[in-house]
């Protein structure tokens, strides 16, 4: 019986040490979302998101032109706003100046409230791109 107690103590200490070092219950990093922009199109590994989860958007411009990237409310195409006004409404923006052909950008973002399909989208507002259909609807639950 005497030998059993020290062994039990060692096993419990090892379990506690492994748990403290980030075992199965440890906090994980942001969820990675790969978004590729080409001429007038988005391709994304996710389009459904969760409130309170941090996402790491890895943006790749595989197009021949510079693009901008925004997560924002769906826009009325006839609004007449300039790009600066449009970007003021965005939750996330990477401007065309920072996103030339061949570039990769990384942005982290956490959604704070739900959005049904048709309320938010990935959008490119480089002149002519949005009007040509460069947008992708997303949802947040």
N, C-alpha and C positions, 0 to 999 in steps of 0.2 A: 504494500500500500504506500509506503514511504517513497518509492521510486516513481509511482504513478503521478503524484502531485507535481514534481518538477517537470515531468514530461508534458503534463497538461498545461502547465504554466508556459512552457516554451512554445507549444502549439498555438495557444491563445495569443501570445505576444507576436508570433509570426503572422497570424491572420490579421491582427490589428495593424501591424506595420504595412502589410500589403494593401489593406484598405486605405490607409492614410496616404499611400503613394499613388493613389488614383486608379485603383482597380476598377471593377465594373461600374461602381457608383460614381466615378470621377466625372468632372465636367468636361464635355467635349467642345471642340471649337465650332466656328460658324459652319453652316451648311454651304457647300460650294455649288454654285450655279454657273454653268458654262453657257455664255451667250455669244453667238457668232453673228456678225453683221456682214452682209454682202450687198450687192447692188439691189436696193429696194426690198430687202427681206431680213428678218430675224429668224434665227434658229436657237432655241433655248432648251437646256436640259430639264428645266422646270417652268411651269406656268401657274401652278397652284402653290400658294405660300401660307404660312401660319403666323398669326399675330404673336409677337414676343420672341420669335426665333430670329437670331442673327444670321444673315445670308452674306456670303462672300461672292459677289458677282465678278467672274473672270470674263472680261469682255475682249473679244478678238475681232479686229476689223480685217476680214478676208476679202474686202472689196477693193476695187481700183481707186475709189474716191474716199475722201475724208467723210466721216459720219459723226453725228453727235448721238448720245445715248441719254434718254431720260426715262425715269419711271414717274408717271404723272396721270392726272385725271384725263379721260378722253376729251379731246378738243373738238370744238365746232370748227370745221374747216373754213368757214366763212367769217371767222372772228376778226380778221384783219389785224391781229396782234403781231408785233415784231418779235424776233427770236428772244430778245432780253425779257420781254413781258411773258412770253411763253415759259421760259425757264424759271421765272419767279413762281410759277404754279407747280413746278416739279418737286418731287420728293428727293430725287437723285438726278444729277446732271454731270455728264462728261461732255465737254464742248468739242466741236469739230477741230479746233486748233490743237487740242490735246489728244486727238484720235485720228491721225492720218492713216492712210492705207498701210496695212502690215503691222499696225500698232496693237499692243495689248495693254489694257488698263484693268486695275482691280479696285473694286469699291465694296465696302461693307455697309449693310443697312439692315435695320430692324423695323418691320411694320408694326405700327402701334394701334391700328384699328382695322376691322374687316372691310372688304370691298368685294361686292358681287361682280360677276363677269359683266363687262361693259362699262365698269366704273373706272378702272385703272388699266394702263397699258405701258409696254415698252414702246418708245417712239423715237424716231429720228426727225428732227426739225431743220436739218440742213435744207436750204431752199430747194423746193420741188420734191423732196423725198417723201415727206408725210402725205402730201397730196397724191403721190403715186402709189400709196399703200404701205409705206414702210412703218408698220406698227404691228404690235402683237398683244392681244388682250391677255390680262392676267387676273387671277382671283386671290383674295386674301381671306382666310377663314379664322 
